[in-house]
């Protein structure tokens, strides 16, 4: 159960994901568990004799057959709540694989690669349509808890109203922004609501504020802002598990130097064991910076080699999910242009992690800078992944001219990582 609580605040930072989409993931995911559980309990209550019985057991099956039709047995309020849930499900805001990109040691993922770039007008139209849909969800939730204030799902409706209202904010509509923040603020400070729910709404409010101050950039794009956000929530909510899960999320998705610093800070906190274990891996990976890096590799042709043999003046080692991206490592096509990757003379090494999937018929391999492709069939449990404390894919490790690890991060961070090979590091 704790792992689930923490995972809600360990969402991946995809630079292609808008701040609204990121908040949408939380808005949709966060209110799903309570209503579903309550509806399941309601259905169980409508079938006498099911208490304590397994759904697959004969007694449960007999009780279910004897129970009245569940739809007919539902009250008008239950049906109204079903309508709110249906409306919320129809808000298409989730990225292709919202949960699969969460950093874990056994479930690597590759963010979806866009088939084509949309025009600014198309993006603006989509954002507005998405916001309007969220406003409709917020209005439906408000109408529900206003009409049925004593219903079991009224608290969930109030939470949904707050989260969906925030999702409906547009820069061109300050009146709605003010209203949504007022609703969310009232929920946040009302201690009659569960502290976990108040934290979730507070987190969404704080993210909105940071994103606005950053001119629309993702809240995780600024190490100082994101860690300050976490500190404010820590002061407000104390030692709530989600507080430490939030610190961990920032450490996992910030740049490598800040990740190392924050991971070491987490280790000094009274954080749960699972958070500290994940932070320990980040700290251990940070300790590899400025250390010589080498490990054995096998090319896709079956040739045994090593990283030192493939390294050049500068080296970029790109790990990607072989099963999810059979066409090759995503997000690298722009680096084929000289100078785009930050420095000249880069040797590129691509490591396909896991069992490669067959390239779909008619699909071409992705365009990437010329380099050497290697395979790691053991996946995230392989020796290289374990040595590097690899926890998400795709991921890049950069070596300097002395073949020492200089930094690591997402493919879009390669220019900054390359330019940072000569940066000064604090001990």
C-alpha positions as CSV (number, residue, x, y, z in Angstrom):
1,X,0.0,0.0,0.0
2,X,2.8,2.4,0.8
3,X,4.5,1.7,-2.5
4,X,1.2,2.8,-4.2
5,X,1.1,6.0,-2.2
6,X,4.7,6.9,-3.0
7,X,4.3,6.0,-6.7
8,X,1.6,8.7,-7.1
9,X,4.3,11.3,-6.5
10,X,7.0,9.6,-8.6
11,X,5.7,10.5,-12.0
12,X,8.3,10.8,-14.7
13,X,9.5,14.1,-16.1
14,X,9.0,13.9,-19.9
15,X,10.0,17.3,-21.4
16,X,7.4,16.8,-24.1
17,X,4.7,16.6,-21.5
18,X,2.9,19.9,-20.7
19,X,2.5,20.9,-17.1
20,X,-1.3,20.5,-17.6
21,X,-0.8,16.9,-18.8
22,X,1.4,16.2,-15.8
23,X,-1.3,17.6,-13.4
24,X,-3.9,15.6,-15.3
25,X,-2.1,12.4,-14.6
26,X,-2.5,13.1,-10.8
27,X,-6.0,14.4,-11.2
28,X,-7.2,11.3,-12.9
29,X,-5.1,8.8,-11.0
30,X,-5.5,10.3,-7.5
31,X,-9.3,10.0,-7.2
32,X,-9.6,6.6,-8.8
33,X,-8.9,4.3,-5.9
34,X,-11.5,5.6,-3.4
35,X,-14.5,5.7,-5.7
36,X,-13.7,2.3,-7.2
37,X,-13.3,0.8,-3.7
38,X,-16.5,2.3,-2.5
39,X,-18.4,1.1,-5.5
40,X,-17.0,-2.4,-5.1
41,X,-18.1,-2.3,-1.5
42,X,-21.5,-1.1,-2.5
43,X,-21.9,-3.9,-5.0
44,X,-20.8,-6.4,-2.3
45,X,-23.5,-5.0,0.1
46,X,-26.2,-5.5,-2.5
47,X,-25.4,-9.3,-2.6
48,X,-26.2,-10.8,0.8
49,X,-23.9,-13.7,1.8
50,X,-20.8,-12.4,0.0
51,X,-19.0,-11.0,3.0
52,X,-15.6,-12.6,3.3
53,X,-16.1,-14.9,0.3
54,X,-13.7,-15.1,-2.6
55,X,-15.2,-13.8,-5.9
56,X,-14.3,-17.2,-7.4
57,X,-15.8,-19.3,-4.7
58,X,-19.2,-21.2,-5.1
59,X,-20.8,-19.3,-2.2
60,X,-19.9,-16.0,-3.7
61,X,-21.1,-17.1,-7.1
62,X,-24.4,-18.3,-5.7
63,X,-24.9,-15.1,-3.7
64,X,-24.2,-13.0,-6.8
65,X,-26.8,-14.9,-8.8
66,X,-29.3,-14.4,-6.0
67,X,-28.7,-10.7,-5.7
68,X,-30.9,-8.2,-7.6
69,X,-29.6,-6.6,-10.8
70,X,-26.8,-4.2,-9.6
71,X,-27.9,-1.4,-11.9
72,X,-31.5,-1.6,-10.8
73,X,-30.5,-1.7,-7.2
74,X,-28.5,1.5,-7.4
75,X,-29.9,4.7,-6.0
76,X,-30.3,7.9,-8.1
77,X,-27.2,9.2,-6.2
78,X,-25.1,6.1,-7.1
79,X,-26.1,6.5,-10.7
80,X,-25.2,10.2,-10.6
81,X,-21.8,9.3,-9.2
82,X,-21.3,6.8,-12.0
83,X,-22.0,9.6,-14.4
84,X,-19.4,11.8,-12.8
85,X,-16.8,9.0,-13.1
86,X,-17.8,8.3,-16.7
87,X,-17.3,12.0,-17.6
88,X,-13.9,12.0,-15.9
89,X,-12.8,8.9,-17.7
90,X,-13.6,10.6,-21.0
91,X,-11.1,13.4,-20.4
92,X,-8.3,12.2,-22.7
93,X,-5.3,13.6,-20.8
94,X,-3.1,10.6,-20.0
95,X,0.1,10.1,-22.0
96,X,0.6,6.8,-23.9
97,X,2.1,4.9,-20.9
98,X,1.5,7.0,-17.7
99,X,2.6,4.4,-15.3
100,X,5.1,2.5,-17.3
101,X,7.6,5.3,-17.3
102,X,7.8,5.3,-13.5
103,X,11.3,4.6,-12.4
104,X,11.8,1.0,-11.1
105,X,14.6,-1.4,-11.2
106,X,12.7,-4.1,-13.0
107,X,10.2,-2.3,-15.3
108,X,12.1,0.0,-17.7
109,X,10.1,2.1,-20.1
110,X,10.5,4.3,-23.2
111,X,8.5,7.5,-23.5
112,X,6.3,7.4,-26.6
113,X,7.9,9.0,-29.7
114,X,5.6,11.5,-31.5
115,X,4.8,10.6,-35.0
116,X,4.9,14.2,-36.1
117,X,5.2,17.7,-34.6
118,X,2.0,19.7,-34.1
119,X,1.6,23.4,-34.9
120,X,1.4,25.9,-32.1
121,X,-2.2,26.5,-33.0
122,X,-3.0,22.8,-32.8
123,X,-1.3,22.6,-29.4
124,X,-3.2,25.6,-28.2
125,X,-6.5,24.2,-29.4
126,X,-5.8,20.9,-27.7
127,X,-4.9,22.6,-24.4
128,X,-8.1,24.6,-24.5
129,X,-10.3,21.6,-25.3
130,X,-8.6,19.7,-22.5
131,X,-9.2,22.5,-20.0
132,X,-12.8,22.8,-21.0
133,X,-13.3,19.1,-20.5
134,X,-11.8,19.3,-17.0
135,X,-14.0,22.2,-16.2
136,X,-17.0,20.1,-17.1
137,X,-15.7,17.4,-14.7
138,X,-15.2,19.9,-11.9
139,X,-18.8,21.2,-12.5
140,X,-20.2,17.7,-12.4
141,X,-18.4,16.9,-9.2
142,X,-19.6,20.1,-7.6
143,X,-23.2,19.5,-8.6
144,X,-22.9,16.0,-7.2
145,X,-21.7,16.9,-3.7
146,X,-24.1,19.8,-3.7
147,X,-27.1,17.6,-4.4
148,X,-26.0,14.6,-2.3
149,X,-23.9,16.1,0.5
150,X,-24.3,13.0,2.7
151,X,-23.4,10.5,0.0
152,X,-20.4,8.3,0.7
153,X,-18.7,9.7,-2.4
154,X,-19.3,13.4,-1.6
155,X,-15.8,13.8,-0.1
156,X,-14.3,12.3,-3.3
157,X,-16.4,14.6,-5.4
158,X,-15.0,17.6,-3.5
159,X,-11.5,16.4,-4.1
160,X,-12.2,15.8,-7.8
161,X,-13.8,19.3,-8.1
162,X,-10.6,20.8,-6.7
163,X,-8.2,18.8,-8.9
164,X,-10.2,19.1,-12.1
165,X,-10.7,22.8,-11.6
166,X,-7.0,23.3,-11.4
167,X,-6.6,21.3,-14.6
168,X,-9.1,23.7,-16.2
169,X,-6.9,26.7,-15.7
170,X,-5.9,28.7,-18.9
171,X,-3.6,31.7,-18.9
172,X,-6.2,33.5,-20.9
173,X,-8.9,33.1,-18.2
174,X,-7.7,34.6,-14.9
175,X,-11.2,34.6,-13.5
176,X,-11.4,30.8,-13.7
177,X,-7.8,30.5,-12.2
178,X,-8.9,32.6,-9.2
179,X,-12.0,30.5,-8.7
180,X,-10.2,27.2,-9.1
181,X,-7.4,28.3,-6.6
182,X,-10.0,29.4,-4.1
183,X,-11.8,26.0,-4.3
184,X,-8.5,24.1,-4.0
185,X,-7.3,26.4,-1.2
186,X,-10.5,25.8,0.8
187,X,-10.1,22.0,0.4
188,X,-6.4,22.1,1.3
189,X,-7.0,23.9,4.6
190,X,-10.1,22.0,5.7
191,X,-8.8,19.4,8.2
192,X,-12.1,17.5,8.0
193,X,-10.7,16.0,4.8
194,X,-8.1,13.2,5.0
195,X,-4.6,14.6,5.2
196,X,-3.5,12.5,2.1
197,X,-6.2,14.2,0.0
198,X,-5.3,17.6,1.3
199,X,-1.7,17.0,0.4
200,X,-2.6,15.9,-3.1
201,X,-4.6,19.1,-3.8
202,X,-1.8,21.2,-2.1
203,X,0.8,19.5,-4.4
204,X,-1.3,20.4,-7.4
205,X,-1.7,24.0,-6.3
206,X,2.0,24.4,-5.6
207,X,3.0,22.9,-9.0
208,X,0.7,25.3,-10.7
209,X,2.4,28.2,-8.9
210,X,5.9,27.0,-9.9
211,X,4.9,26.5,-13.5
212,X,3.4,29.9,-13.7
213,X,6.6,31.5,-12.2
214,X,8.7,29.6,-14.7
215,X,6.7,30.9,-17.6
216,X,4.9,27.6,-18.4
217,X,8.0,25.3,-18.0
218,X,7.6,22.0,-16.2
219,X,7.8,22.4,-12.4
220,X,10.6,19.8,-12.3
221,X,12.7,21.9,-14.8
222,X,14.0,24.1,-12.0
223,X,15.9,22.3,-9.2
224,X,15.7,25.3,-6.8
225,X,11.9,25.7,-7.4
226,X,11.1,22.0,-7.2
227,X,13.0,21.4,-4.0
228,X,11.6,24.6,-2.4
229,X,8.1,23.3,-3.3
230,X,8.9,20.1,-1.5
231,X,10.2,22.0,1.5
232,X,7.0,24.0,1.8
233,X,4.8,20.9,1.7
234,X,7.1,19.2,4.2
235,X,6.6,22.1,6.6
236,X,2.8,22.0,6.0
237,X,2.2,18.2,6.1
238,X,5.1,16.9,8.2
239,X,6.2,13.3,7.9
240,X,3.5,12.2,5.5
241,X,4.9,9.4,3.3
242,X,3.9,11.3,0.2
243,X,6.1,14.2,1.3
244,X,9.2,12.0,1.1
245,X,7.9,10.4,-2.1
246,X,7.9,13.9,-3.6
247,X,11.5,14.5,-2.6
248,X,12.4,11.2,-4.2
249,X,10.5,12.1,-7.4
250,X,12.5,15.3,-7.7
251,X,15.8,13.5,-7.0
252,X,15.0,11.0,-9.7
253,X,14.1,13.5,-12.4
254,X,16.4,16.5,-11.8
255,X,19.9,16.9,-13.3
256,X,22.6,14.6,-12.0
257,X,24.4,16.9,-9.6
258,X,21.2,18.0,-7.9
259,X,20.0,14.4,-7.8
260,X,23.1,13.4,-5.9
261,X,22.8,16.3,-3.4
262,X,19.1,15.7,-2.8
263,X,19.5,11.9,-2.5
264,X,22.1,12.4,0.2
265,X,19.7,14.9,1.9
266,X,16.9,12.3,1.8
267,X,19.2,9.8,3.6
268,X,19.4,12.2,6.6
269,X,15.6,12.4,6.8
270,X,13.2,10.2,8.8
271,X,11.9,8.9,5.4
272,X,10.3,5.4,5.0
273,X,12.7,2.5,4.3
274,X,11.6,2.1,0.7
275,X,12.3,5.8,-0.1
276,X,15.7,5.6,1.6
277,X,16.5,2.5,-0.4
278,X,15.7,4.3,-3.7
279,X,17.7,7.4,-2.6
280,X,20.6,5.2,-1.7
281,X,20.8,4.0,-5.3
282,X,20.7,7.6,-6.5
283,X,23.5,8.6,-4.1
284,X,25.6,5.6,-5.2
285,X,25.2,6.5,-8.8
286,X,26.2,10.1,-8.0
287,X,29.3,8.8,-6.4
288,X,30.4,7.4,-9.8
289,X,30.8,10.9,-11.2
290,X,34.5,11.8,-12.1
291,X,35.4,8.1,-11.7
292,X,36.8,6.0,-14.6
293,X,34.0,4.0,-16.1
294,X,34.3,0.8,-18.0
295,X,32.4,-2.4,-18.4
296,X,32.1,-5.3,-20.8
297,X,29.7,-5.1,-23.8
298,X,28.5,-7.3,-26.6
299,X,27.6,-5.8,-29.9
300,X,24.4,-6.7,-31.8
301,X,26.7,-8.7,-34.1
302,X,27.8,-10.9,-31.1
303,X,31.3,-9.3,-30.8
304,X,32.7,-9.1,-27.3
305,X,34.1,-5.6,-26.5
306,X,34.2,-3.1,-23.7
307,X,33.2,0.5,-23.2
308,X,36.8,1.6,-23.1
309,X,37.4,0.1,-26.6
310,X,34.4,2.0,-28.0
311,X,35.1,5.3,-26.3
312,X,36.4,8.4,-28.1
313,X,37.3,11.9,-27.1
314,X,33.8,12.2,-25.6
315,X,31.4,9.3,-25.3
316,X,27.6,9.1,-25.0
317,X,26.3,5.7,-23.8
318,X,22.5,5.6,-24.6
319,X,20.5,2.8,-22.8
320,X,17.1,2.2,-24.3
321,X,14.3,-0.4,-23.9
322,X,14.8,-3.0,-26.6
323,X,11.2,-4.3,-26.4
324,X,9.4,-1.0,-26.4
325,X,11.6,0.7,-29.0
326,X,12.6,-2.0,-31.6
327,X,13.3,0.8,-34.1
328,X,16.2,2.0,-31.9
329,X,16.9,4.7,-29.3
330,X,14.3,7.5,-29.4
331,X,15.0,11.2,-29.3
332,X,18.4,11.3,-30.9
333,X,17.7,12.3,-34.6
334,X,18.5,16.0,-34.1
335,X,22.0,15.1,-32.8
336,X,22.9,13.9,-36.3
337,X,23.4,17.6,-37.2
338,X,27.0,18.7,-36.3
339,X,27.1,20.8,-33.1
340,X,23.6,19.9,-32.0
341,X,24.9,17.5,-29.3
342,X,27.0,20.3,-27.6
343,X,30.6,19.3,-28.5
344,X,32.3,17.7,-31.6
345,X,34.0,14.3,-31.6
346,X,31.4,12.2,-29.7
347,X,31.5,8.4,-29.9
348,X,28.0,7.0,-29.6
349,X,27.3,3.7,-27.9
350,X,23.7,2.4,-27.9
351,X,22.8,-0.4,-25.5
352,X,19.5,-2.2,-26.1
353,X,18.3,-3.3,-22.7
354,X,16.2,-6.5,-22.6
355,X,15.0,-8.8,-25.3
356,X,14.6,-7.0,-28.6
357,X,11.2,-7.0,-30.3
358,X,10.8,-7.5,-34.0
359,X,10.6,-4.3,-36.0
360,X,7.0,-4.0,-37.2
361,X,6.5,-4.5,-40.9
362,X,6.9,-1.3,-42.9
363,X,8.5,0.5,-39.9
364,X,12.0,1.9,-40.4
365,X,14.8,2.2,-37.9
366,X,15.1,5.6,-36.1
367,X,17.7,7.9,-37.4
368,X,20.5,8.3,-34.9
369,X,24.1,9.5,-35.0
370,X,26.5,6.9,-36.3
371,X,27.7,4.6,-33.5
372,X,27.9,1.1,-32.1
373,X,24.8,-0.9,-31.0
374,X,25.2,-3.3,-28.1
375,X,22.8,-5.6,-26.4
376,X,22.1,-6.3,-22.7
377,X,19.7,-9.3,-22.8
378,X,19.4,-9.6,-19.0
379,X,17.6,-6.2,-19.0
380,X,17.6,-4.1,-15.9
381,X,18.9,-7.0,-13.8
382,X,22.0,-7.3,-16.0
383,X,25.5,-6.4,-14.5
384,X,25.8,-3.1,-16.4
385,X,22.4,-1.9,-15.3
386,X,23.2,-2.9,-11.7
387,X,26.6,-1.2,-11.8
388,X,25.1,2.1,-13.1
389,X,22.1,1.9,-10.8
390,X,20.0,2.3,-13.9
391,X,16.3,2.9,-13.0
392,X,14.7,4.4,-16.1
393,X,14.9,4.3,-19.9
394,X,16.0,5.8,-22.2
395,X,18.9,7.1,-20.2
396,X,22.3,8.5,-21.2
397,X,25.7,8.4,-19.5
398,X,28.4,10.8,-20.7
399,X,32.2,10.3,-20.4
400,X,34.8,13.1,-20.6
401,X,38.2,13.1,-22.3
402,X,39.7,11.0,-19.5
403,X,37.0,8.4,-19.9
404,X,35.5,9.3,-16.6
405,X,31.8,9.5,-16.0
406,X,30.9,13.2,-16.3
407,X,27.1,13.0,-16.0
408,X,23.9,11.3,-16.8
409,X,20.3,12.2,-17.7
410,X,17.6,12.1,-20.4
411,X,18.4,12.2,-24.1
412,X,17.2,15.8,-24.4
413,X,19.8,16.7,-21.8
414,X,22.8,15.5,-23.9
415,X,23.9,19.0,-25.0
416,X,24.0,20.2,-21.4
417,X,25.7,17.0,-20.3
418,X,28.4,17.3,-23.0
419,X,29.0,21.0,-22.2
420,X,29.3,20.1,-18.5
421,X,32.2,17.7,-18.9
422,X,34.6,20.4,-17.7
423,X,32.4,21.8,-14.9
424,X,33.6,22.1,-11.4
425,X,32.0,19.7,-8.9
426,X,31.5,20.4,-5.2
427,X,32.7,17.5,-3.0
